[in-house]
Amino acid sequence: QEGLSLGLDEATALEQPQSSVLTVAMRKAVRDWRADWVLPLDADEFIATSDGGTVREAIGSLPRNQVVKIPWRTYVPLPSDDPQELNVLRRITHQRSAEPRRFCKVLVPACIAAMRGIVLGFGSHGLSGRTVFRRKELPSFETNRLVMAHFPVRSESQIMAKAIMGHLARLARPDRPHNDNYHLKEIYDCFRREHP
């Protein structure tokens, strides 16, 4: 309806195989849509620049043969935010003064996205390739011209749904790493104890 060229694929697996689904989507973007770059975004993430330029200019200045990491900038809701404002980018304008952990999202150039054996990590925080015995994260560099505006909490009901669904999806994955999405379990436990 907005005139954008969109393709829609649906993943119905209960255990949320995000890494494999997004890896397939990344390859499809390069193969079928001739993408120059692939940026796997979550619905609560928005790409922005840190220097006032445009995103297109910032990406255009990057080397096209290296994986780029874009640092997160987390925005947090406050009680003073206007609940009538539906646009989250206008409603939630306060950000953390410092990120407790340094998270980044990968921006992948087409030449690397098309390579065999390349896999996006869970959450698209890294990109790895297969060595003889195991997977190894590919070399990358962190850009200071781009930021990933992250809005993980938009309302109490939204974070409750995210925690419940995410924790149950986490439990459905028997091969999950021990601390994978630990934060969803912590939030799930708070809601289970009826903490607001």
N, CA and C of each residue as an Amber inpcrd file, in Angstrom:
protein
   588
   0.8040000  -1.2050000   0.0000000   0.0000000   0.0000000   0.0000000
   0.8490000   1.2720000   0.0000000   2.0750000   1.1770000   0.5150000
   2.9610000   2.3390000   0.5520000   3.8380000   2.4190000  -0.6870000
   3.6400000   1.5010000  -1.6330000   4.4130000   1.5300000  -2.8640000
   5.7820000   0.8890000  -2.7520000   6.0410000   0.1630000  -1.6820000
   7.3310000  -0.5050000  -1.5140000   7.2990000  -1.8700000  -2.1740000
   8.4360000  -2.3180000  -2.6340000   8.5510000  -3.6410000  -3.2270000
   8.8400000  -4.6340000  -2.1110000   7.8240000  -5.3910000  -1.7210000
   7.9630000  -6.3210000  -0.6110000   7.7260000  -7.7500000  -1.0590000
   8.4910000  -8.6630000  -0.4900000   8.2200000 -10.0880000  -0.6220000
   7.9410000 -10.6120000   0.7680000   6.9810000 -11.4820000   0.9040000
   6.5930000 -11.9880000   2.2190000   6.7410000 -13.4960000   2.2510000
   7.5620000 -13.9910000   3.1650000   7.7140000 -15.4230000   3.4060000
   7.2980000 -15.6710000   4.8470000   6.6490000 -16.7880000   5.0800000
   6.1750000 -17.0900000   6.4340000   6.8980000 -18.3100000   6.9790000
   7.3950000 -18.1860000   8.2000000   8.0220000 -19.3100000   8.8940000
   7.0680000 -19.7420000  10.0020000   6.6870000 -20.9970000  10.0100000
   5.6720000 -21.4610000  10.9540000   6.2230000 -22.3960000  12.0240000
   7.5130000 -22.6200000  12.0540000   8.0970000 -23.5380000  13.0350000
   7.9220000 -22.9940000  14.4450000   7.5710000 -23.8610000  15.3750000
   7.3280000 -23.4710000  16.7560000   8.5940000 -22.9860000  17.4540000
   9.7340000 -23.6080000  17.1280000  10.9530000 -23.3250000  17.8990000
  11.7040000 -22.0900000  17.4410000  11.2010000 -21.3240000  16.5150000
  11.7900000 -20.0700000  16.0550000  13.2200000 -20.2590000  15.5400000
  13.3730000 -20.9520000  14.3940000  14.7160000 -21.1780000  13.8360000
  15.2290000 -19.9330000  13.1160000  15.3990000 -18.8520000  13.8470000
  15.7010000 -17.5490000  13.2660000  16.9560000 -17.5590000  12.4040000
  18.0050000 -18.1930000  12.8870000  19.2660000 -18.1830000  12.1590000
  19.1210000 -18.7870000  10.7690000  18.5290000 -19.9700000  10.6740000
  18.4130000 -20.6300000   9.3680000  17.4260000 -19.9010000   8.4600000
  16.3120000 -19.4000000   9.0050000  15.3170000 -18.6850000   8.1900000
  15.9240000 -17.4100000   7.6090000  16.6420000 -16.6440000   8.4380000
  17.2230000 -15.3890000   7.9480000  18.4030000 -15.6240000   7.0130000
  19.1330000 -16.7150000   7.2100000  20.2280000 -17.0420000   6.2950000
  19.6730000 -17.3230000   4.9010000  18.5790000 -18.0810000   4.8340000
  17.9240000 -18.3520000   3.5470000  17.4170000 -17.0450000   2.9290000
  16.8070000 -16.1820000   3.7420000  16.2960000 -14.8960000   3.2470000
  17.4390000 -14.0120000   2.7350000  18.5840000 -14.0430000   3.4220000
  19.7450000 -13.2520000   3.0040000  20.2120000 -13.7060000   1.6120000
  20.3150000 -15.0010000   1.4170000  20.7510000 -15.5170000   0.1150000
  19.7350000 -15.1860000  -0.9760000  18.4630000 -15.2950000  -0.6310000
  17.4050000 -14.9880000  -1.5940000  17.4510000 -13.5130000  -2.0070000
  17.7320000 -12.6210000  -1.0580000  17.8050000 -11.1880000  -1.3630000
  18.8900000 -10.9010000  -2.3990000  20.0040000 -11.5870000  -2.2830000
  21.1040000 -11.3770000  -3.2290000  20.8110000 -12.0720000  -4.5630000
  20.3520000 -13.3220000  -4.4810000  20.1200000 -14.1080000  -5.7030000
  18.9220000 -13.5980000  -6.5200000  17.7840000 -13.3910000  -5.8540000
  16.5450000 -13.0670000  -6.5770000  16.3060000 -11.5700000  -6.7350000
  16.7760000 -10.7700000  -5.7900000  16.4710000  -9.3370000  -5.8080000
  17.6990000  -8.4820000  -6.0970000  18.8540000  -9.1450000  -6.2950000
  20.1070000  -8.4550000  -6.6210000  20.4660000  -7.3630000  -5.6040000
  20.2770000  -7.6750000  -4.3300000  20.6140000  -6.7240000  -3.2690000
  22.1180000  -6.4790000  -3.2440000  22.5090000  -5.2320000  -3.0210000
  23.9260000  -4.8910000  -2.8460000  24.3790000  -5.1950000  -1.4230000
  23.4660000  -4.9920000  -0.4740000  23.7240000  -5.2090000   0.9490000
  22.5050000  -5.9080000   1.5560000  22.7340000  -6.6630000   2.6220000
  21.6350000  -7.2780000   3.3670000  21.7520000  -6.8470000   4.8170000
  20.6510000  -6.2750000   5.3220000  20.5920000  -5.8390000   6.7130000
  19.4050000  -6.5350000   7.3750000  19.6360000  -7.5980000   8.1240000
  18.5350000  -8.3130000   8.7680000  18.0450000  -7.5510000  10.0030000
  16.8940000  -6.9150000   9.8760000  16.3310000  -6.1150000  10.9620000
  15.2090000  -6.8560000  11.6760000  15.0810000  -6.6330000  12.9650000
  13.9110000  -7.0490000  13.7080000  12.8840000  -5.9280000  13.6150000
  11.6480000  -6.2320000  13.9720000  10.5740000  -5.2380000  13.8670000
  10.7710000  -4.0640000  14.8190000  11.6170000  -4.2240000  15.8350000
  11.8300000  -3.1370000  16.7970000  13.1400000  -2.3960000  16.5550000
  13.7080000  -2.5250000  15.3570000  14.9840000  -1.8860000  15.0210000
  14.8400000  -0.9900000  13.7980000  15.5410000   0.1370000  13.8450000
  15.5110000   1.1150000  12.7540000  16.9300000   1.6050000  12.5420000
  17.3640000   1.6550000  11.2870000  18.7210000   2.1160000  10.9980000
  18.7170000   3.6420000  10.8850000  19.7480000   4.2560000  11.4390000
  19.8780000   5.7180000  11.4090000  21.3550000   6.0610000  11.2810000
  21.6240000   7.3280000  11.0370000  23.0160000   7.7790000  10.9820000
  23.3570000   8.5180000  12.2690000  24.6210000   8.5500000  12.5860000
  25.0780000   9.2560000  13.7850000  25.6390000  10.6300000  13.4500000
  25.7970000  10.9180000  12.1400000  26.4540000  12.1700000  11.7570000
  25.5540000  13.1360000  10.9910000  24.2540000  12.8560000  10.9390000
  23.3370000  13.7590000  10.2570000  23.2030000  13.5260000   8.7670000
  24.0410000  12.6420000   8.1860000  23.9210000  12.3270000   6.7620000
  22.7950000  11.3320000   6.5420000  22.6720000  10.8710000   5.3100000
  21.6430000   9.8820000   5.0100000  22.2040000   8.4690000   5.1670000
  21.3020000   7.5230000   5.3810000  21.7010000   6.1210000   5.4900000
  22.3290000   5.6710000   4.1720000  21.7410000   6.0650000   3.0610000
  22.2750000   5.6810000   1.7450000  23.7180000   6.1610000   1.5770000
  23.9930000   7.4110000   1.9680000  25.3680000   7.9400000   1.8590000
  26.3250000   7.1640000   2.7580000  25.8840000   6.8820000   3.9840000
  26.7490000   6.1700000   4.9350000  27.0780000   4.7680000   4.4260000
  26.0810000   4.0570000   3.9130000  26.3280000   2.7120000   3.3820000
  27.1820000   2.7960000   2.1190000  26.9510000   3.8050000   1.3050000
  27.7390000   3.9790000   0.0890000  29.2230000   4.2040000   0.3450000
  29.5690000   4.6830000   1.5320000  30.9760000   4.9370000   1.8540000
  31.6810000   3.7000000   2.4370000  30.9470000   2.6210000   2.6460000
  31.5340000   1.4230000   3.2610000  32.2160000   0.5410000   2.2200000
  33.2730000  -0.1710000   2.6320000  33.8850000  -1.1310000   1.7030000
  32.8970000  -2.2630000   1.4220000  32.8120000  -2.6890000   0.1630000
  31.8030000  -3.6730000  -0.2300000  32.3060000  -5.1030000  -0.1520000
  33.3980000  -5.3250000   0.5780000  33.9230000  -6.6840000   0.6990000
  34.1600000  -7.0800000   2.1540000  33.5170000  -6.3810000   3.0950000
  33.6810000  -6.6770000   4.5180000  32.3350000  -6.6500000   5.2270000
  32.2030000  -7.5160000   6.2300000  31.0190000  -7.4950000   7.0910000
  31.1320000  -6.2780000   7.9990000  30.0390000  -5.5360000   8.1230000
  30.0110000  -4.3330000   8.9350000  29.1160000  -4.5970000  10.1360000
  29.5250000  -4.1190000  11.2870000  28.6730000  -4.2130000  12.4780000
  28.1660000  -2.8210000  12.8260000  26.8590000  -2.7440000  13.0620000
  26.2050000  -1.4780000  13.4000000  25.8090000  -1.5380000  14.8700000
  26.3310000  -0.6320000  15.7030000  26.0430000  -0.7000000  17.1410000
  24.6010000  -0.3160000  17.4630000  24.0780000  -0.9940000  18.4830000
  22.7390000  -0.7060000  19.0000000  22.7350000   0.5830000  19.7910000
  21.6530000   1.2990000  19.6880000  21.3550000   2.4330000  20.5630000
  19.9490000   2.1390000  21.1020000  19.8620000   1.7870000  22.3790000
  18.5850000   1.3530000  22.9550000  17.7770000   2.5260000  23.4730000
  16.5270000   2.5870000  23.0310000  15.5920000   3.6140000  23.4850000
  14.6640000   3.0050000  24.5260000  14.3240000   3.8080000  25.5390000
  13.5200000   3.3030000  26.6550000  12.2840000   4.1720000  26.8680000
  11.1410000   3.5300000  27.1600000   9.9350000   4.3020000  27.4260000
   9.9770000   4.9210000  28.8160000   9.3070000   6.0450000  28.9500000
   9.1770000   6.7140000  30.2450000   7.6930000   6.9500000  30.5230000
   7.3130000   7.0680000  31.7940000   5.9070000   7.3520000  32.1050000
   5.4000000   8.6440000  31.4670000   6.3080000   9.5590000  31.1910000
   5.9050000  10.8400000  30.5940000   5.6550000  10.7600000  29.0830000
   5.9650000   9.6290000  28.4530000   5.7240000   9.4820000  27.0120000
   4.2210000   9.5680000  26.7280000   3.8920000  10.1770000  25.6120000
   2.4930000  10.3720000  25.2280000   1.8890000   9.0600000  24.7210000
   0.9670000   8.4390000  25.4910000   0.3940000   7.1570000  25.0520000
  -0.4870000   7.2750000  23.8080000  -0.9010000   8.4840000  23.4610000
  -1.7300000   8.6840000  22.2690000  -0.9030000   8.6870000  20.9810000
   0.4100000   8.8850000  21.0950000   1.2900000   8.9020000  19.9240000
   1.5620000   7.4550000  19.5000000   1.0630000   7.0480000  18.3520000
   1.2070000   5.6690000  17.8940000   2.5680000   5.3960000  17.2700000
   3.2300000   6.4150000  16.7150000   4.5320000   6.2310000  16.0930000
   5.5970000   6.1170000  17.1840000   6.1630000   4.9240000  17.3100000
   7.1300000   4.6650000  18.3900000   8.3560000   5.5730000  18.2880000
   8.7210000   5.9750000  17.0820000   9.8960000   6.8290000  16.9020000
   9.6560000   8.2390000  17.4480000   8.4110000   8.6570000  17.4760000
   8.0810000   9.9640000  18.0570000   7.7680000   9.8450000  19.5490000
   7.1650000   8.7170000  19.9430000   6.7390000   8.5560000  21.3290000
   7.9100000   8.3050000  22.2800000   8.8040000   7.4180000  21.9010000
   9.9200000   7.0370000  22.7780000  11.1880000   7.6980000  22.2590000
  11.6380000   8.7360000  22.9380000  12.7870000   9.5150000  22.4480000
  13.9800000   9.4750000  23.3970000  13.8370000   8.8190000  24.5300000
  14.9420000   8.7520000  25.4930000  15.7480000   7.4820000  25.2640000
  17.0630000   7.6330000  25.3180000  17.9310000   6.4810000  25.1180000
  18.8060000   6.2660000  26.3370000  19.3220000   5.0620000  26.4420000
  20.2380000   4.7580000  27.5320000  21.4690000   5.6520000  27.4170000
  21.9840000   6.0760000  28.5650000  23.1990000   6.8950000  28.5310000
  24.4130000   6.0430000  28.1380000  24.3450000   4.7560000  28.4740000
  25.4050000   3.8280000  28.0730000  24.7810000   2.4400000  27.9410000
  25.2450000   1.6830000  26.9760000  24.7550000   0.3140000  26.8000000
  25.5090000  -0.6020000  27.7650000  24.7860000  -1.4170000  28.5500000
  25.4740000  -2.2960000  29.4970000  26.3360000  -3.3520000  28.8110000
  25.8970000  -3.8060000  27.6310000  26.6820000  -4.7370000  26.8180000
  26.6930000  -4.2020000  25.4020000  27.7880000  -4.3840000  24.7130000
  27.9290000  -3.8630000  23.3520000  27.3270000  -4.8530000  22.3660000
  26.1170000  -4.5540000  21.8740000  25.4850000  -5.3710000  20.8560000
  25.5380000  -4.6390000  19.5250000  25.6890000  -5.4020000  18.4650000
  25.6890000  -4.8620000  17.1120000  24.8520000  -5.7780000  16.2280000
  24.4080000  -5.2390000  15.1040000  23.7620000  -6.0250000  14.0660000
  24.6760000  -6.0030000  12.8480000  24.6430000  -7.0830000  12.0630000
  25.5240000  -7.1480000  10.9020000  24.8580000  -6.5600000   9.6650000
  25.6670000  -5.9180000   8.8610000  25.3140000  -5.4320000   7.5310000
  26.2360000  -6.2020000   6.5920000  25.6360000  -6.9990000   5.6970000
  26.4100000  -7.9620000   4.9090000  26.4330000  -7.5600000   3.4330000
  27.6280000  -7.3800000   2.8720000  27.6930000  -7.0690000   1.4350000
  27.3330000  -8.3040000   0.6110000  26.8220000  -8.0800000  -0.5870000
  26.3390000  -9.1610000  -1.4440000  27.3880000 -10.2370000  -1.6880000
  28.6440000  -9.8320000  -1.8860000  29.6770000 -10.8290000  -2.2160000
  29.8860000 -11.8310000  -1.0830000  29.6500000 -11.4190000   0.1420000
  29.7880000 -12.3330000   1.2860000  28.4760000 -13.0780000   1.5360000
  27.3470000 -12.3920000   1.4010000  26.0450000 -13.0260000   1.6180000
  25.8280000 -14.2070000   0.6770000  26.3960000 -14.1400000  -0.5190000
  26.1920000 -15.1980000  -1.5160000  27.1300000 -16.3900000  -1.3190000
  28.1030000 -16.2830000  -0.4410000  29.0820000 -17.3580000  -0.2700000
  28.4370000 -18.5880000   0.3850000  28.8870000 -19.7660000  -0.0500000
  28.4050000 -21.0080000   0.5500000  28.9390000 -21.1440000   1.9710000
  28.1250000 -21.7180000   2.8460000  28.5670000 -22.0010000   4.2090000
  28.4730000 -20.8280000   5.1580000  28.0380000 -19.6720000   4.6750000
  27.8990000 -18.4910000   5.5320000  26.5560000 -18.5620000   6.2510000
  26.5610000 -18.2920000   7.5710000  25.3400000 -18.3960000   8.3740000
  25.2120000 -17.1750000   9.2730000  24.0180000 -16.5910000   9.2880000
  23.7290000 -15.5130000  10.2390000  23.5350000 -16.1230000  11.6170000
  24.1240000 -15.5030000  12.6310000  23.9260000 -15.9610000  13.9930000
  22.5540000 -15.5660000  14.5080000  22.1320000 -16.1760000  15.6210000
  20.8350000 -15.8550000  16.2110000  20.8170000 -14.3760000  16.5820000
  19.7740000 -13.6820000  16.1900000  19.6820000 -12.2570000  16.4410000
  20.4210000 -11.4150000  15.4150000  21.0970000 -12.0730000  14.4640000
  21.8780000 -11.3850000  13.4220000  22.9470000 -10.4740000  14.0130000
  23.5240000 -10.9070000  15.1290000  24.5960000 -10.1380000  15.7650000
  25.9640000 -10.5040000  15.2020000  26.0220000 -11.5920000  14.4460000
  27.2880000 -12.0170000  13.8680000  27.0370000 -12.8520000  12.6240000
  28.0990000 -13.1190000  11.8930000  28.0440000 -13.9210000  10.6760000
  29.2060000 -14.8900000  10.7470000  28.9190000 -16.1600000  10.5270000
  29.9990000 -17.1350000  10.6400000  30.1020000 -17.9830000   9.3880000
  31.2730000 -18.5730000   9.2230000  31.5410000 -19.4780000   8.1170000
  32.0540000 -20.7870000   8.6720000  31.8860000 -21.8370000   7.9250000
  32.3100000 -23.1640000   8.3920000  33.8030000 -23.3490000   8.1340000
  34.4980000 -23.7680000   9.1840000  35.8750000 -24.2140000   9.0140000
  35.8130000 -25.7390000   8.9640000  36.9310000 -26.4160000   8.9940000
  36.9370000 -27.8780000   8.8890000  36.1370000 -28.5110000  10.0180000
  36.2980000 -28.0150000  11.2600000  35.6860000 -28.6790000  12.3960000
  34.5270000 -27.9130000  13.0330000  34.4340000 -26.6050000  12.8090000
  33.3960000 -25.8360000  13.5040000  33.1260000 -24.5410000  12.7490000
  32.1720000 -23.7850000  13.2750000  31.8660000 -22.4750000  12.6980000
  32.7380000 -21.4260000  13.3660000  33.1310000 -20.4350000  12.5990000
  33.9760000 -19.3620000  13.1200000  33.4180000 -18.0380000  12.6190000
  33.2990000 -17.0640000  13.5350000  32.7640000 -15.7630000  13.1290000
  33.7070000 -15.1010000  12.1420000  33.1040000 -14.5050000  11.1020000
  33.8920000 -13.8320000  10.0750000  34.4220000 -12.5000000  10.6000000
  35.5650000 -12.0570000  10.0960000  36.0860000 -10.7440000  10.4960000
  35.1060000  -9.6440000  10.0960000  35.0450000  -8.6190000  10.9050000
  34.1320000  -7.5120000  10.6410000  34.7270000  -6.2490000  11.2440000
  34.1220000  -5.1270000  10.9050000  34.5240000  -3.8950000  11.5770000
  33.2650000  -3.1370000  11.9570000  33.3600000  -2.3570000  13.0150000
  32.2170000  -1.5970000  13.5250000  32.2460000  -0.1880000  12.9460000
  31.1430000   0.2010000  12.3630000  31.0410000   1.5410000  11.7970000
  30.6220000   2.5330000  12.8790000  31.0780000   3.7640000  12.7510000
  30.6260000   4.8070000  13.6750000  29.6760000   5.7820000  12.9800000
  29.3860000   5.5370000  11.6880000  28.4760000   6.4210000  10.9470000
  27.0240000   5.9820000  11.0250000  26.8040000   4.7000000  11.3500000
  25.4520000   4.1640000  11.4340000  25.1550000   3.6960000  12.8550000
  23.8980000   3.7680000  13.2410000  23.4470000   3.2200000  14.5200000
  22.1600000   2.4410000  14.2840000  21.9330000   1.4680000  15.1480000
  20.7180000   0.6810000  15.1050000  19.8420000   1.1310000  16.2600000
  18.8400000   1.9470000  15.9580000  17.9080000   2.4160000  16.9910000
  17.0270000   1.2440000  17.3890000  17.1120000   0.8480000  18.6480000
  16.4520000  -0.3680000  19.1400000  15.3850000   0.0200000  20.1570000
  14.1570000  -0.4620000  19.9420000  13.0070000  -0.1450000  20.8000000
  12.4200000  -1.4470000  21.3580000  13.1350000  -2.1250000  22.2670000
  12.6780000  -3.4440000  22.7140000  11.4200000  -3.4080000  23.5880000
  11.1680000  -2.2940000  24.2740000   9.9910000  -2.2010000  25.1380000
   9.1440000  -1.0310000  24.6620000   7.9240000  -1.3540000  24.2120000
   7.0270000  -0.3120000  23.7270000   5.7890000  -0.1690000  24.6070000
   5.4340000  -1.2270000  25.3220000   4.3160000  -1.1710000  26.2690000
   4.4040000  -2.3980000  27.1700000   3.6520000  -2.3780000  28.2550000
   3.6640000  -3.5270000  29.1650000   3.1070000  -4.7730000  28.4720000
   2.0150000  -4.6090000  27.7280000   1.4250000  -5.7800000  27.0650000
   2.3520000  -6.3210000  25.9690000   3.0610000  -5.4310000  25.2670000
   3.9800000  -5.8780000  24.2150000   5.1400000  -6.6720000  24.8070000
   5.7310000  -6.1890000  25.9040000   6.8730000  -6.9060000  26.4770000
   6.4170000  -8.1990000  27.1440000   5.1890000  -8.2120000  27.6660000
   4.6550000  -9.4510000  28.2420000   4.4960000 -10.5080000  27.1430000
   3.9070000 -10.1230000  26.0100000   3.7380000 -11.0640000  24.9000000
   5.0900000 -11.5450000  24.3840000   6.0420000 -10.6350000  24.2680000
   7.3750000 -11.0000000  23.7760000   8.0540000 -11.9900000  24.7240000
   7.9340000 -11.7440000  26.0250000   8.5790000 -12.6220000  27.0080000
   7.9360000 -14.0080000  27.0150000   6.6120000 -14.0540000  26.9930000
   5.9250000 -15.3430000  27.0440000   6.1830000 -16.1410000  25.7780000
   5.9500000 -15.5250000  24.6230000   6.1520000 -16.2410000  23.3550000
   7.6280000 -16.5950000  23.1470000   8.5110000 -15.6520000  23.4490000
   9.9370000 -15.8950000  23.2600000  10.4730000 -16.9760000  24.1660000
  10.0380000 -16.9800000  25.4240000  10.5120000 -18.0010000  26.3580000
  10.0010000 -19.3790000  25.9580000   8.7350000 -19.4760000  25.5500000
   8.1910000 -20.7630000  25.1210000   8.8760000 -21.2550000  23.8420000
   9.1670000 -20.3460000  22.9150000   9.9070000 -20.7290000  21.7050000
  11.3120000 -21.2000000  22.0690000  11.9040000 -20.5540000  23.0590000
  13.2410000 -20.9390000  23.5320000  13.2190000 -22.3570000  24.0950000
  12.1920000 -22.6700000  24.8830000  12.0710000 -24.0100000  25.4700000
  11.8420000 -25.0760000  24.4010000  11.2440000 -24.6960000  23.2720000
  10.9530000 -25.6500000  22.1990000  12.2010000 -26.0310000  21.4070000
  13.3230000 -25.3290000  21.6520000  14.5670000 -25.6260000  20.9380000
  15.4850000 -26.4640000  21.8220000  15.5160000 -27.7750000  21.6340000
  16.3550000 -28.6150000  22.4950000  17.8530000 -28.3600000  22.3390000
  18.2700000 -27.7910000  21.1990000  19.6900000 -27.5530000  20.9460000
  20.1470000 -26.1540000  21.3570000  19.2880000 -25.4200000  22.0840000
  19.6190000 -24.0340000  22.4340000  20.8220000 -23.9860000  23.3750000
  21.6670000 -22.9650000  23.2220000  22.7440000 -22.7580000  24.1970000
  22.1430000 -22.4340000  25.5740000  22.8610000 -22.7420000  26.6050000
  22.3520000 -22.5990000  27.9770000  21.8130000 -21.2000000  28.2780000
  22.5420000 -20.1620000  27.8930000  22.1350000 -18.7940000  28.2460000
  21.4440000 -18.0570000  27.1050000  21.0300000 -18.7640000  26.0740000
  20.3840000 -18.1520000  24.9190000  19.0630000 -17.4900000  25.3300000
  18.9220000 -16.2070000  25.0610000  17.7110000 -15.4380000  25.3890000
  17.3300000 -15.5410000  26.8620000  18.3400000 -15.5540000  27.7290000
  18.0970000 -15.6400000  29.1690000  17.2150000 -14.5050000  29.6640000
  17.3040000 -13.3490000  29.0180000  16.5350000 -12.1830000  29.4550000
  15.0320000 -12.4150000  29.3200000  14.6230000 -13.2110000  28.3190000
  13.1900000 -13.4880000  28.1630000  12.6690000 -14.3410000  29.3140000
  13.4960000 -15.2660000  29.7770000  13.0810000 -16.0810000  30.9290000
  12.9500000 -15.2170000  32.1770000  13.8810000 -14.2850000  32.3640000
  13.8150000 -13.4030000  33.5410000  12.5420000 -12.5580000  33.5180000
  12.1970000 -12.0110000  32.3630000  10.9790000 -11.2010000  32.2510000
   9.7450000 -12.0950000  32.4200000   9.7900000 -13.2820000  31.8050000
   8.6980000 -14.2620000  31.9290000   8.4470000 -14.5810000  33.4040000
   9.5230000 -14.8310000  34.1480000   9.3790000 -15.1510000  35.5750000
   8.7790000 -13.9880000  36.3610000   9.1440000 -12.7530000  36.0050000
   8.5460000 -11.5830000  36.6800000   7.0430000 -11.5330000  36.4440000
   6.6190000 -11.7190000  35.1940000   5.1830000 -11.6810000  34.9050000
   4.4640000 -12.8580000  35.5730000   5.1350000 -14.0070000  35.6340000
   4.5200000 -15.1830000  36.2590000   4.2750000 -14.9410000  37.7490000
   5.1590000 -14.1660000  38.3680000   4.9940000 -13.8160000  39.7890000
   4.0900000 -12.6160000  39.9600000   3.4680000 -12.1620000  38.8430000
   2.5270000 -11.0620000  38.8240000   3.1620000  -9.7390000  39.2450000
   4.4150000  -9.5720000  38.8650000   5.0780000  -8.2700000  39.0680000
   4.6980000  -7.3780000  37.9040000   4.3920000  -6.1160000  38.1770000
   4.0450000  -5.2260000  37.0420000   5.2700000  -4.9170000  36.2050000
